[in-house]
Amino acid sequence: MKLDDIKKLHQKKYRAEFGHFLVEGEHLLLELQKAALQNPLLQRSELYVTAAYAHWQSPFRTHVISDRQMAQIADTKAPQGIVAVVPMPATVAPAAEPGEHAIYLHEIQDPGNLGTILRTLAWFGNFRCLLSPGSVDPYNPKVVRSSMGAIFHAPMELDVELDALRTRFERIACLDMNGDSLQSAGFRTFDCYLFGNEARGVPREQLAALDARPFTIPGCGAIESLNLAATVNICAYELNR
């Protein structure tokens, strides 16, 4: 891919047009290489490095570029000098594994929240992440960095309509300030766990149509709510406890 086209991958519309996204830095490259051992699509990634990383051992086709060129294609202000151009995976995730839990995120907007959530789901395993239309692009560079490589390990489905959950999942749970305790025995018995937008949550009428059972994380109530990523993290831990 030409360097001018690589620079465009900072924008969502060009990631969709070219079907590629950027991965930057040593740690993420190591995670990419690990994932590529099992994923033939990822093996088609291409690596761009400065002279300082010309020695980097990689299975990918490698291009050595100048520091100035690296500064142009990198997303960070002080790039390490190693960037990969990675093909986007298929829009449909692999079939669910036995006992797998679905985490549905409705119109999540914060890249850091999504990256942190993917990192948690990949850590525990046996989760898949479903993103509604209008959610932040999971291939946004900030999401990729904050996922710490989890984006290669957590199955994702994009543009999943909220109304479609009723036909896919028999039992749906959601997080609500007035629900049953997360520590109740029934919390682990659901197929899909629904989490709303950071500011607006999920519209009440749509929750009612889904017949989603509400649960809450017990706390002292000194503040209004928990951060979305923290909420998902606590729920994932509870489901694996």
Residue pairs with C-beta under 8 A, 6 or more apart in sequence:
1 18
1 20
1 46
1 85
3 65
3 69
3 72
3 73
5 14
5 18
6 22
6 48
6 73
6 83
6 85
7 72
7 73
8 14
8 18
9 15
9 18
9 20
9 21
9 22
9 85
10 22
10 75
10 141
12 137
12 139
12 140
15 21
15 88
15 137
15 139
19 87
19 88
20 85
20 86
20 87
20 88
21 85
21 86
21 88
21 139
21 141
21 144
22 73
22 75
22 83
22 84
22 85
22 86
22 141
22 144
23 29
23 32
23 45
23 83
23 84
23 86
23 144
24 74
24 75
24 76
24 79
24 80
24 82
24 83
24 84
24 141
24 144
24 145
25 76
25 80
25 82
25 145
26 80
26 82
27 148
27 149
28 84
28 144
28 145
28 148
28 149
29 47
29 56
29 58
29 82
29 84
30 149
31 148
31 149
31 150
31 152
31 153
32 42
32 45
32 84
32 86
32 149
32 152
33 58
33 59
33 60
34 149
34 152
35 42
35 149
35 152
35 153
36 42
36 43
36 45
36 59
36 60
39 89
39 152
41 87
41 89
41 90
42 86
42 87
42 152
43 59
43 60
44 87
45 60
45 84
45 85
45 86
45 87
46 60
46 61
46 62
46 63
46 84
46 85
47 56
47 58
47 60
47 61
47 62
47 63
47 82
47 83
47 84
48 62
48 63
48 65
48 70
48 73
48 82
48 83
48 84
48 85
49 56
49 62
49 63
49 64
49 65
49 70
49 81
49 82
49 83
50 64
50 65
50 66
50 67
50 70
50 81
50 82
51 64
52 81
53 80
53 81
53 82
54 64
56 62
56 82
60 84
65 73
67 81
70 79
70 81
70 83
71 79
73 83
74 83
75 141
75 145
88 139
91 157
91 158
91 159
92 157
93 128
93 155
93 156
93 157
94 155
96 102
96 128
97 126
99 126
100 126
100 127
100 128
101 126
101 127
101 128
101 190
101 191
101 192
101 193
101 239
102 127
102 128
102 130
102 169
102 191
102 192
102 193
103 117
103 121
103 127
103 128
103 129
103 130
103 192
103 193
103 195
103 232
103 236
104 130
104 132
104 160
104 162
104 165
104 192
104 193
104 194
104 195
105 114
105 117
105 129
105 130
105 131
105 132
105 135
105 195
105 232
106 132
106 135
106 162
106 194
106 195
106 196
106 197
106 201
106 202
107 132
107 133
107 134
107 135
107 196
107 197
107 200
108 114
108 117
108 131
108 132
108 135
108 136
108 195
108 197
108 198
108 228
109 135
109 136
109 197
109 198
109 199
110 136
110 198
110 228
110 229
111 136
111 140
111 142
111 143
111 146
112 142
112 143
112 146
112 229
113 198
113 227
113 228
113 229
114 131
114 135
114 136
114 138
114 143
114 146
114 147
115 142
115 143
115 144
115 145
115 146
115 147
115 148
115 150
115 151
116 146
116 147
116 229
116 233
117 129
117 228
117 229
117 232
117 233
118 129
118 138
118 143
118 147
118 150
118 151
118 154
118 156
119 146
119 147
119 148
119 150
120 150
120 229
120 232
120 233
120 236
121 127
121 128
121 129
121 150
121 154
121 236
122 147
122 149
122 150
122 153
122 154
123 150
124 236
124 237
124 239
124 240
127 154
127 155
127 236
128 154
128 155
128 156
128 157
129 154
129 155
129 156
129 157
130 156
130 157
130 160
130 192
131 138
131 156
131 157
131 158
131 159
131 160
132 159
132 160
132 161
132 162
133 159
133 160
133 161
135 158
136 143
137 143
138 144
138 151
138 156
138 158
139 151
143 151
144 151
147 154
162 202
162 206
162 210
163 206
163 209
165 172
165 192
165 194
165 210
166 172
166 209
166 210
166 211
168 192
169 190
169 191
169 192
170 191
171 189
171 190
171 191
171 192
171 213
172 190
172 191
172 192
172 193
172 194
172 210
172 211
172 212
172 213
173 187
173 190
173 192
173 193
173 194
173 212
173 213
173 214
173 215
174 193
174 194
174 195
174 196
174 202
174 207
174 210
174 212
174 213
174 214
174 215
175 193
175 194
175 195
175 196
175 214
175 215
175 216
175 217
175 231
175 235
176 214
176 215
176 216
177 216
177 225
178 214
178 216
179 213
179 214
179 215
179 216
180 186
180 187
180 213
180 214
180 215
180 216
181 187
181 215
181 216
181 218
182 215
182 216
182 217
182 218
182 234
182 235
182 238
183 218
183 238
184 215
186 213
187 215
187 238
187 239
188 238
188 239
190 213
193 235
193 239
194 202
194 207
194 210
194 212
195 228
195 231
195 232
196 202
198 228
217 226
217 231
217 234
217 235
219 226
226 234
